């Protein structure tokens, strides 16, 4: 079965499933519809996969591969902001110029697909986007925060816009504003200094993972203080007050 799957290819399967999802959502995807788009017989697909769930799983792996290729952005000597714009543009194109981004979000929403993907060792999460963030962090242009956290800021904003039900044209002004907001959220600020992306290539990558603290966890108070903020104080519990029914 593995040899037959190689004959088909994850990218071909990913594109076929993405087109089916774009047509009518995840529930509309059928083995017959995917087979028609691939121009193969239904029986051929059942020789490769045990059913629709496994087809969706391997399609997700292919879509992840497409995202990795879109974010394979080697430095070219540009300024950090220019590199950030290139990363944002690649994400925007993946989500709004092709059906692949929407299909990937739909597939990742289904827990059964994610669990099986982990079992075959392909649950890469946001590795490709994290690598881009690490490139920027080596320039000193970004806040000294875990790269996974900064990557999820970008991913979460892009995912929110993609899932917001906006049309392609309606999304463009929102994407421009979101790009500026995301850059302001993750950049070091006016007081920081940054090298070009090319100059930073030889530096070691920043530490991945959550900040290390003492036995009780990270020192979030110090982290807030570095941003000029104070941690919010927990509100005191208030006694329950009965509703005044005459007020309604």
Secondary structure as GFF3:
##gff-version 3
##sequence-region A 1 248
A	DSSP	alpha_helix	2	8	.	.	.	ID=ss1
A	DSSP	alpha_helix	10	24	.	.	.	ID=ss2
A	DSSP	three_ten_helix	26	28	.	.	.	ID=ss3
A	DSSP	alpha_helix	31	38	.	.	.	ID=ss4
A	DSSP	alpha_helix	42	48	.	.	.	ID=ss5
A	DSSP	alpha_helix	52	70	.	.	.	ID=ss6
A	DSSP	alpha_helix	80	96	.	.	.	ID=ss7
A	DSSP	alpha_helix	100	109	.	.	.	ID=ss8
A	DSSP	alpha_helix	111	119	.	.	.	ID=ss9
A	DSSP	alpha_helix	127	137	.	.	.	ID=ss10
A	DSSP	alpha_helix	147	162	.	.	.	ID=ss11
A	DSSP	alpha_helix	168	186	.	.	.	ID=ss12
A	DSSP	alpha_helix	220	226	.	.	.	ID=ss13
A	DSSP	three_ten_helix	245	247	.	.	.	ID=ss14
###
